[in-house]
Amino acid sequence: MDKTDRIGFAGFFIACLFLAFLVGSYVILARVFPYQYFDDAYKAFHAVVEQRSVSNRYSQTDQWRPARTDKRRVTIYDPKRAYNGYTLYTSAGGSYAALIDMKGQEVHRWSLPYSKVWQKTPEGHDAQSDRLIYWTKAVMYPNGDLVATYISAADTPWGYGLVKLDTDSNVIWKYHGATHHDIDITPDGRVLAISNAFSSQVLPEFPNLAKPHLEDFLVVLNGKTGKPIKKISLLNAYYNSRYRPLLETAPSQYLEDPLHTNNVQYIGAKLAESFAPAHGQAEQALMSFRTPSTVGLIDIKSGQITWMARGPWLAQHSPRVLANGHFNVFDNYGHFRQGNASRLLEIDPKTLGIVWRYHGTPQHPLQSRIRSEIQQLPNGNRLVTESDGGRLFELTPDGTIVWQFINPVRGGDHDQYIPVICSGHRIKPDRLTSAFRSELEKQ
């Protein structure tokens, strides 16, 4: 090949590269074939790299936060004003749930590493290591049996499965679906859970929806066997309802997770009568959709959305209907105060007006970007799970903290990190069976 040929070949090669650049740019900008294949491949590759590159779970996951205090366990306790009982909580420190007394002493623990149950995720790929998997929610039965849901950091879908255990942490049944966030149990024993999965479905009136995206489901399980009874696509229910326009307002950076459902509460006959949006119709579930900042009801039988509301909250968790017909909600982002950005709200569903609120104090700030819960207690107090703070606290209606528990677990080179507390629930001892109560009293 002489000099002229070499120059010609080089020019041809450069021209081919430039043409490939132009074609590639057009494919990317216009999103025409084969853009979707390249985009899916890139996302899959990026996800795998991200999932397998966690070298420091304290700083690279949402499991741990910088500890705000060196104090541990119970730091405030007013026995006369608190609703005394046991408190069940789950923590990102591991796949366990702990039951503590009012002084913060652990009286029982359920624990089962994910690797003892499954080796693969519900999607079929290798599961993350046990150090990145934990229980996000646990619900205890009166006899000490427990239902708990696994999730993982640094993986998508993050839901990993659901188990029912006896008091000795032996498996009664297991459900290998991508369950996450929340669980509720109906009076007749069914288990309501939230799961998700990758989907590439196209919704014509929602053109900006990412492909693929996470599709959330309401899953109904048989409480005795763990077998699925029903599975409802929440995205399709939302899309096919009159509330579809609310989907279009979702922030563009969250269109790969368009709902991020994080709450389920069963609405039976009693609550359906008091909660006006239910119109007296039982067999519904109250759901929380974080991405569009909405709260809604879904009819479990028909799978249809019957009511939806967007109110004075932002990226909320834990809406719970109260006996008075109002509902509580943990408003994660709606307070807009530096270092104190969260608040607790009681909402009248008829007006969406705030009838009670609490937003922390300089001494006890309230700020959690993720998770968090509120449980209304029979004496009028509220048990609050502030996940980012790694704490549980009981609050009176006038805003006084009468009990506070801070996660005793620490991590890092100087114990500077605290695992988030994912859920907390107060249980009156007389709600337990005599056999299990006797076992706890021996501790």
Sequence and secondary structure as in RCSB ss.txt:
>XXXX:A:sequence
MDKTDRIGFAGFFIACLFLAFLVGSYVILARVFPYQYFDDAYKAFHAVVEQRSVSNRYSQTDQWRPARTDKRRVT
IYDPKRAYNGYTLYTSAGGSYAALIDMKGQEVHRWSLPYSKVWQKTPEGHDAQSDRLIYWTKAVMYPNGDLVATY
ISAADTPWGYGLVKLDTDSNVIWKYHGATHHDIDITPDGRVLAISNAFSSQVLPEFPNLAKPHLEDFLVVLNGKT
GKPIKKISLLNAYYNSRYRPLLETAPSQYLEDPLHTNNVQYIGAKLAESFAPAHGQAEQALMSFRTPSTVGLIDI
KSGQITWMARGPWLAQHSPRVLANGHFNVFDNYGHFRQGNASRLLEIDPKTLGIVWRYHGTPQHPLQSRIRSEIQ
QLPNGNRLVTESDGGRLFELTPDGTIVWQFINPVRGGDHDQYIPVICSGHRIKPDRLTSAFRSELEKQ
>XXXX:A:secstr
  HHHHHHHHHHHHHHHHHHHHHHHHHHHHT TTHHHHHHHHHHHHHHHHHT  S HHHHSSSEEE S S  EEE
EE TTTS  SEEEEEETTSSEEEEE TTS EEEEEE  GGGT SB TTSSB   GGGEEEEEEEE TTS EEEEE
EESS SS EEEEEEE TT  EEEEE S EEEEEEE TTS EEEEEEEEE    TT TT  SSEEEEEEEEE TTT
  EEEEEEHHHHHHTSTTGGGGGGS GGGTTSS  EEEEEEE HHHHHHSGGGTT  SEEEEEETTTTEEEEEET
TT  EEEEE  S SS EEEEE TTS EEEEESSTT  TT   EEEEEETTTTEEEEEE   SSS    SS  EEE
E TTS EEEEETTTTEEEEE TTS EEEEEE    BSTTS EEE EEEEEEE GGGS HHHHHHHHT 
